[in-house]
Amino acid sequence: MFILAAVWGASWWSAGIAQQHRLTSLAPHQHADILALHYSLQYLGIAMGGALGGMALTLWGPVGVALSAALIAALTLFSVTAAKPEHVGIGQPAHGR
């Protein structure tokens, strides 16, 4: 369990810096505002995850938590792939920027 938690933490930590850079490059004159919004929504997601996990546990037990998590993961994967921009080569501007 410790190894799984360490891998999870390392992957979250390493992706955070890249996400911050991406967001600040999209709004260079509003970097403080965009990062504040980013972190606010991140903490909202954490709070909602705890609330939904508690509701699923109360209503459906441990199996319901796993099924709810799988459903949310599938919806997240779908939304990320649907919103994925076109492939852009290194040094080329993204379409629409």
Backbone torsions as a table, in degrees:
resi	resn	phi	psi	omega
1	MET	NA	-37.4	179.2
2	PHE	-62.2	-41.5	-179.3
3	ILE	-64.8	-42.1	177.8
4	LEU	-61.7	-43.2	178.1
5	ALA	-64.9	-37.9	178.9
6	ALA	-66.7	-42.1	177.9
7	VAL	-64.9	-43.2	178.6
8	TRP	-60.5	-47.0	-179.9
9	GLY	-63.9	-41.9	179.7
10	ALA	-65.9	-39.0	-179.8
11	SER	-69.9	-38.3	178.3
12	TRP	-66.7	-43.8	-178.3
13	TRP	-64.2	-43.6	-176.2
14	SER	-70.5	-31.3	179.9
15	ALA	-78.6	-24.5	-176.6
16	GLY	-62.7	-40.7	-178.8
17	ILE	-66.9	-43.2	178.5
18	ALA	-63.3	-39.3	179.3
19	GLN	-66.1	-41.1	178.0
20	GLN	-62.2	-42.9	179.2
21	HIS	-63.3	-43.4	178.9
22	ARG	-61.2	-46.1	-178.7
23	LEU	-65.1	-43.4	-179.2
24	THR	-70.0	-26.2	175.9
25	SER	-74.8	-24.7	177.3
26	LEU	-77.1	-27.8	-179.5
27	ALA	-136.8	71.2	-172.9
28	PRO	-64.4	-27.3	-178.4
29	HIS	-90.6	-3.3	-179.6
30	GLN	-130.2	37.5	-173.8
31	HIS	-62.7	-37.3	179.2
32	ALA	-66.7	-40.9	-179.5
33	ASP	-66.9	-43.5	-177.0
34	ILE	-68.8	-36.2	177.8
35	LEU	-71.3	-36.1	176.1
36	ALA	-63.2	-42.8	177.4
37	LEU	-64.4	-42.2	179.2
38	HIS	-58.2	-49.7	-178.4
39	TYR	-70.0	-33.7	176.5
40	SER	-62.3	-45.1	179.5
41	LEU	-69.5	-32.7	177.0
42	GLN	-63.5	-46.6	179.0
43	TYR	-68.7	-32.5	174.3
44	LEU	-62.5	-42.5	177.5
45	GLY	-62.4	-39.7	177.9
46	ILE	-63.9	-43.4	179.4
47	ALA	-65.7	-42.3	179.0
48	MET	-65.4	-37.0	177.9
49	GLY	-61.7	-42.7	177.3
50	GLY	-64.5	-41.9	179.9
51	ALA	-66.2	-45.8	179.9
52	LEU	-67.2	-36.9	176.8
53	GLY	-64.7	-40.1	177.1
54	GLY	-65.6	-39.9	177.4
55	MET	-65.3	-43.1	179.5
56	ALA	-63.7	-39.7	178.7
57	LEU	-64.8	-42.3	179.5
58	THR	-66.5	-43.1	-175.1
59	LEU	-80.3	-41.1	-170.9
60	TRP	-124.3	-2.2	179.1
61	GLY	81.2	-172.1	-176.5
62	PRO	-59.8	-36.0	178.7
63	VAL	-64.9	-37.5	177.9
64	GLY	-64.2	-34.0	177.4
65	VAL	-65.1	-45.3	-179.8
66	ALA	-64.2	-42.9	179.7
67	LEU	-67.5	-39.5	177.3
68	SER	-64.2	-42.1	178.3
69	ALA	-63.8	-39.8	178.3
70	ALA	-65.0	-40.4	178.6
71	LEU	-65.1	-44.5	179.1
72	ILE	-65.0	-39.8	177.6
73	ALA	-63.0	-41.3	178.7
74	ALA	-65.0	-42.8	177.8
75	LEU	-64.3	-38.4	177.8
76	THR	-65.2	-45.5	178.8
77	LEU	-60.9	-42.5	177.9
78	PHE	-62.4	-45.6	-177.5
79	SER	-67.9	-35.5	179.0
80	VAL	-69.0	-42.7	-179.8
81	THR	-71.1	-30.5	178.4
82	ALA	-72.0	-30.2	-178.2
83	ALA	-95.9	3.1	-176.7
84	LYS	-66.8	129.8	178.8
85	PRO	-72.7	165.9	176.7
86	GLU	-61.4	154.6	177.7
87	HIS	-67.5	130.2	179.6
88	VAL	-122.9	133.1	178.8
89	GLY	-70.5	163.9	179.9
90	ILE	-65.1	130.5	178.3
91	GLY	85.5	-1.1	178.6
92	GLN	-102.3	139.3	178.6
93	PRO	-71.2	147.3	175.9
94	ALA	-70.2	151.4	178.9
95	HIS	-61.2	131.3	176.6
96	GLY	89.3	2.7	178.9
97	ARG	-102.5	NA	NA
